[in-house]
Amino acid sequence: MAQLSLHAVSKGFPGHRVLQDVTLTVRPGERAGIVGENGSGKSTLLRLMAGTVAPDSGEVTVRFPGGVGYLDQVLALPPEATVADAADSALADLRWLEAELRRAERNLSEEDLPEYGALLAEFERRDGYTVDARLAEALDTLGLSGLAPDRRLGELSGGERARLALAAVLAADPELLLLDEPTNHLDAEALSWLENRLRRHRGTVVAVSHDRLFLTAITTTLLEVDSGAVRRYGTGYDGYLKERRAARLRWEQAYADWRAEIARWTEFAEHTAYRVAPGRPMADHNKCKYNGDGRRVQQSITTRTRSARERLGRLRAKPVPRPPDPPRFTTSARTTGAVDGPLLEVSDVDIPGRIALSGLTLRPGDRLLVTGPNGAGKSSLLRVLAGELAPGAARAHGCVGYLPQDEPDDGSPLSVGQRRRARLDRLLENPVDVLLLDEPTNHFSPMLVEQLEAALAGYRGAVVAVSHDRLWQRRFRAREVTVTAGRLAC
């Protein structure tokens, strides 16, 4: 029987504990989304399930007779590997089954019939005869039908490599799909196809994703990674948001109550208890009675003070931690304020096979949303505006900031999302008049995407953004321009 569970699992890296004593089960047939802040351990949790990293302690159990498919954020093959190598790596189980089936056919004897029958049943159950057709369909839908099998991975863009890996994993059609940011680099048509494909999947899906509409469309349960723990929300993404908001309000109220209790008992221990003293002169000249009253008052003060301090001790021994502030960028975008007229002008550009446009002018306050299918030339347009392609074609009259789509691996222990957030933080630190953002929401948590929207809300400069994030597109109030086959249509 299929099983995916973690029992008392902990995992850390030098100087950082990522997961602590995690116990959870994903039931067969569930479609679980994994959410959490950048660097919280979402990808680590998925890698533990995939078996690509081992826990420091605890037990991970993964039993799926129909196979396991894992999509990493970064294709783990060297640049000299080919497109065919990437496909065969994802289809390794089926390729092995097919090879064993052919071997059994060549050496078939009566005593080998049970083994042959088992191999054939498993190959047919995995739809092995149609795997190449499924791969071709996936490649075509993801805009990669023209890739030659012998083309080297180092010649592909980051988006092409990501889509190739996704196509191969889906073509394998394993019983368990483990997907890390599968919506990155997908256009609207590909996103719709992926959602339909996962809803029809005859098995279990676990996906890390920042795409809020994708999570709403496909998930039946949510796993939130936060502060080393994993919490389960069983009502899909919308239910998760409601439960999370309610939990946050409860936490804030519990923290406020705890602080109020600390303040009340501190006041009592330090001041209130002493106010029981009579503070009156000896009226009847009865010194013994007066002194006796004083001793009783002092005993009362001592008792009350001790009781208050004991209460304070118990409260401080079980503190309610302060709810963390929501993630946010260090600053909001701002301009230099030195330019009144056009900020950026582009003359006629024609780069065969990449991009062609007859001119473009950006002014303060302009917002352009660049859309179009995968491979149409959207990133090439931004590179022209940034001066990386066709140098001299773009004339900048102010400061230009550029966020490219691909995040290079600099060898640091930071996750892709953390590196991308740090780069965008650095971009927003200094005043710029034009922001060029290529897939700015990729690898960001949903809450951080909302903070990015807020950081750009009052920006007076020009913004040109390429994004496949459908909710971002709805909220980014901009003039839409479409790139089709390398040509810009406003």
C-alpha positions, 0 to 999 in steps of 0.5 A: 500500500502507498505510504508517505510519512515522516516520524520525529524527523529533524534536519539541519545544516551548519549553523542552522536547524531547518526542521525539528521533530517533524511528524506528518503523513500525506494520505494516498491520493492527496494533493498537498501544497507546501508553503512557508517563508523563503528559507523556512525549509520547504525544499528541504522537506521535499528533498527528504520525501524524495530521498535526495537528503537524509534526516539527521534523526527520525524516519522517512517512509516512502512506499509507492509501487507506481514510482516516485518522480521528483522535480527540483528547482534546479536541474541537477545535470552538468551543462554538457549533458543533453536534452535526451539525458535529462529526459532519460534521467526522469524516465529511468524507472520506465526505461529500466522496466522496458529494458528488463521486459525486452531481456525477458522476451529474448530469454523467454522460457516456461519458468520465466513466465511469472517474471515476464508477466510481472514485468509486463503488468507493471509496464502496462500499469505505468502506461510504458508504451505511451511514455514517448508520446506523453513526453512529446505532448508535454514538450510541445505544450511547454513550448519545447517541441523544437529542442533537439535531443542532442542539444546541450543543457548549457545552451538552454535558458534557465526557463527552458531547463526548468520546463524540460525537467517538468515535462520529463517528470510528468511524462514518467507519470509516477504514482507520487509526484514531488514538485518544487516550484513547478509553475516557474517559467510557465505561460498561461496556457502551460499553467492551465495544462499543468493544473488540469494534468495534476487534477487528473493525476492517479496518485499523490501530489506534493508541490512547493509553490508560490503561485496562489491561484495554482495552490487554490486550483489543485491542493486538497491540503496545505503543509506550512513550514515555519520555525522548524515545525510543519503544520497541516491545514486540511481545507485547501489554500483558501481554507489555509488562509482563513485558518492562518488568519484566525490562528494569527489573531489567537496568537496576538491575543494570547501574547497581549494577554500574557503581557497584560498579566506580566504587567499586572502582577509586576505592579502588584508585587512592586507597589499595590501590596504596600498600599494595604498599610494603614498609614495612620497615626496612633489615635488611642495611644495604645502602642501595643495594639498599634504595633500588632496591627503593623506586624499583621500588615507587614505579614500581609504585605510579605504574603501578597508580595510572595504570591505575586512574585510566584505568579510572575515566575510561573508566567515568565517560565512559560512565555508566549512568544511575540508573533513575528512581523510579516516578511517585508522588503527593507525599503519601498522603491523610490526614484532619484527625482532628477529626471522630469522627461523621458526616463528611457528611450529605445530606437529601432531594434531588430535582433534576428531570432530574438526581438524586434521593436520599432521604438519605445519610450518610458516616462515617470509613472509608466507601468508595462506588463509584458505578456506572451507565450514561452520563448516569444522574446519577453526576457530579450525585450528586458535585456534590450531595455537594460542595455545587455542586448543591442548595446546603445539601442536603449538610451537611459536618462535616469538610473535603471535597475534590472532583475533578471529571471535566472538566479545564479548559484553562487555556492552560498547555503542560501535557498534560491528564494533567499538569494533572489530576495537579497538581490531584489532588496539590494535593487530597492535599496538605491534610488532608481528611475526605471525598474525592469523585473523579469518574473519578480515573484518566482521563488517568493512565498505568497506573503512576500509577493504581497509585500513586493506589491506594497513596495512598488505601490507608491513608486513614481518611476517606470516599471516594466515587468514580465510575469506569468503570476496570474494574481500578480497580473491582476493586481499590477495596474499596467498597460499590457504589451504582448510579445509574439514571435519576437515582435512587440504589440502594444 
